[in-house]
């Protein structure tokens, strides 16, 4: 068991190193010059060359990458080209916003998808199941950012449940901050919830055909007892994996939703930094997202082994 976790941790470190290399290489290849972005298109070649020298952009790629990795391991993410402040302080300020919105969306997905998925599986083939399936297909096909636009118009402009663009900082009013994040979190959660409902329903119906279910019925258990005592736990195994993948996708997918609701999270500074060729900020955020993905997958693996005794014994 210990060796498994050691191998998993080393694999995560190797994956992160590969991701960081390709991210760093991508910004060395793609068109765009941070020095030109800072000085403007009217700057002379001499001033651009001088600024590139000061920023260290003229040094060989591998030298710059090696220095960046060394600084990253020391906790130094560099300094923003545009804002001239440490990148770490920018991320520390914006990360709670994006993470809070993603966590709320995940909780909404879990709380809503399980009872709906179980209900549709329990009454499979009925009119309720057919209507629910049709609605579910529609919800899966609508992008989160489009739902955000609809919510902004209907609940913000028409019903006036919230003020579009009226973001409240968590440092000033935490409950107001959470209240404003409800609508964007729902917009992010709905497509994932629909996918989870379909997966739960399908997984329950698959488990219901196995031998241990017939054995449970032969012992006099009712349908409800078999469903909740035997089938549901085994059916949830693939769903747990999906929730882990969905959470990481919510973090990455929140970038566009943040723009729709005017939320100053990681998404806004990422898009702004890409436009300004502020590479230290972009690299740090992408690596942070990669870390979150790897850690989430690692936690899902642990939870999977806890839920399934067969995996835990392997």
N, C-alpha and C positions, 0 to 999 in steps of 0.2 A: 504493500500500500504506500509506504513512504517513498519507495523508488518511483512509483507511478507519478506522485506529485513532483518529485525532483525532475523527472524527465519532462513533465508538462511545463514546469517553470523554465527549464532550459530551452524548450521548444518555443515558448512565448518570447524569451529574450532574443532568440535567433530570428524569429519572425519580425519582431520589432526592429531589429538591425537591418533586415532586408528592406522593410517598408521605408525606414528612414533614408536608406541609400537611394532608393528609387525616387522618393519625394525630392531629395536634394538634387538628384540628377535631372529631374524634370524641370526644375526651375533654372538649371544651368543651360538647358537646351531650348526651352520655349522662348519665343520672341519677347522683348521687353527689357528695359534697363532701369533699375531702381534710380540710378543717378540722373538719367534723363527725366524720369517721372518727378523727381524732386526739384530739378532746376527748370523744367519746362522745355518745350521744343525750340524756343528761341535762344537757348544757351549755346555758347560757343563750344567747339570740340575740346579746346584746352581746359575749360572749366569742368566739362563732363569727365574728361580724363583725370583731372586732379581729384574730383570727388570720388571717382571709382577707386583711385589709389588710396584715399583716406578710408573708404569703406572696406578695403581689402578685396575688392572684386577682381582685381587683376592677378591675384595669386592662383596657382594651379588648383584644379577642382578637388583632387584628393587631399591636398593640404587643407583647404577650407573645410572639407567634409570631416577630416580627422579632428580639426580644432572644434568643430561644432559638436561632434560626438563627445569629445572630452568635456566640453562645457556643459552639455546636456546631462552627463553623468554626475557632474558636480551640482546640478540644479540650476545652472545658469542658462536661460533660454535666449539670451541676447537682448538687444535693444531694438525697439521699433524704429525703422527708418523715418516714418512719417511723424510719429508722436514723440519720439526721443525720450521714451520712458521704458523701463524693463518690461519685456514681454510677459514675464511671470505675473507681474502685478495686473496687467490687462486681463489675463486669463483668470486669475483669482477673483477678479471683480465680476466677470461675465459668466463664469462657469456655473455658479449657483442658479442663475436664471434659466439656462438651457437644461440643466439637470433637473431642476424642480418641475419644469414643464414636461419633461420626458417621464419622470417618475409618476406624476399625476396621470399622464396618458396611459402608462403601463397599468396602474392600479384600476383605472376605469375599464381598460381592456379585460383584465382578469375578472373583476367583479361582475361585468356584464356578460362576458362570453360564456362563462361556465354554466350559469343557470339556463341561458337561452339554448346553448348547445345540448345540454342534457334534456331540456324540454322537447326540442325538435327530434332528438333521437328516441325519446320515450314514446312520442306519438308519430313515429315515422309512417309515411303514407297517408296521413290524415290531411284534411284541408289546412289545418294550422301549419303542418310541416311544409306543404306546397307554397303557401303564402309566405311563410318565413324564409324558405329557400329563395324565392323570387326577390324578396326585399334584400336578402343577404347578398345576392349576386350584384344588385345595383350598388349597395354600399361598398362592396369590394372594388368596384370599378371607378369610383370617384376619387380623384387625388385629394390629398389633405389640404393643399393650398387652395383648391377650388372650393372645398367646403369652408375654408377660412373666409374666402371672399363672400360666400353666401351668408355665413354667420354674421359677418361684419355689416352687411346690408340689412338682413332681416332683424337680428337681435340688437344691432348697434344703431342703425339709422332709422329703422321703422319702429321697433318696439322700445328702443332706448334703454335696454337692460344694462348696457355698458357704453362708455364713451370711446368710440374708435380713436386710436392713437393716444388715449389717455393712460399710458403706462404709469404705474406707481412703483417706485423703487422699494426693494425689500429692506433697505436700510432706513427708510422713512416710515413706512406703514406695511408691516408684514402681511396682515390680513387683507389689506387692499391689494397688495402684490399677488397673493394667492387668488383673490377674486378675479383679478384681471386675466390670470392665466387659465381660468376654467374653460373659456371658449376656445382658445387655441389648442388646449390639451384635448378637448372633445373632438376638434377637427382632426388632430393627429390620431386619436384613438379609434375613430369610427371604422376606417378601412381595415386596421389591424384586428379590431374586434370581430368584424365580419369574417375575416380569414380564420380567426381562432374558432369561431362558431362552426364554420364548415369543417374544420379539422376535428373538433371535439365530437361533432355528430358522426362523422365518418369513422373515427377511432372507436367510439362506443359501439356502433353497429358491427364493426369488424370483430371486436372482443366478444360481442354477444353470441357469435357463431361458434365459439371455441368450446372444447369439451368440458372445461371446468365450470362453465355456466350451466350446462345441462346437469352436471353433478350437483350444483347448488340448488337447482330447481327440484331435483329428485329428493333432496333432503327436506323439502317442504317450505323453502324460502319463497316469499312473494316476489313479484317483479321489482318492487321498490327496494326490497332488501338485497336482492341480487345486484341491482344497478349500483346502489351506493356502497355496499359492503365489499363487492368483488370486482365488478366491471370497471367502475369509475377510476380506481387507483391505477390499474393497468392501462386504461385508455388515456390517462393524463400524461404518460411518459413522453410521447412525441410532442404533446402540447407544451410541456415545459421547455423543450428545445426551441419550439417556435417562439415562445415568449421571450427567451433570451435573445434570439435573432431579431425579434420585433423591437426590443428595447434599444438595441444598438442602431437599428434602422430609424427609430424615432429620434435618436440624438442627431444622426446625420440628416434626416429628413426635416428636422425642425428649422433648418436654415431658411427655407423659403417661407415657411409659416411665420417665422419671426418677422420677415419683411412685410407680410400681409397685415399683421397686427401691430407693426411698429414697435417691436420688442427689442431692446438693445442687448441681445445675447451674443453667444459666440458666432452665430450666423451672420450678424451684421458686420462685425469686425473682420470676419473671414472674407466676405464679399468685398468690403472696402479695401482690405489689404491686398487682395488679388488685383483689383483695379489699379492700386497705387504701386504694385510690384514690391510690397512690403514683405519680402520673403521670410524674415525671421518670425513674423507673426503667423504667416500661413503655414510654415513648416511646423511650428509648435502646436498649432491647433490640429493639424492633420495627424501628427504623432499622438496627440492627446486622444483623439477619436480612435486611433488604432489601439492605444492602451486600453481604453474603455471597452472596445470590442473583444480584445483578448481576455481581459479580466472577466467580462460577462460570460464568455464562452467557458472559461475555467470554472466559474461558479456553477454554471449549468451542468458541467460534467460532474462536479461534486454532488449536486442535488440529484442528478440522474442515478448516481451510484447509491445514494441513500434510499431512493424510492424503489430501485430494482435490486433485490438481493442477489440476483444472478450475476449482475455486473460487478457488484461489490466483492463477490467471492473470486472474481477472475483476476 
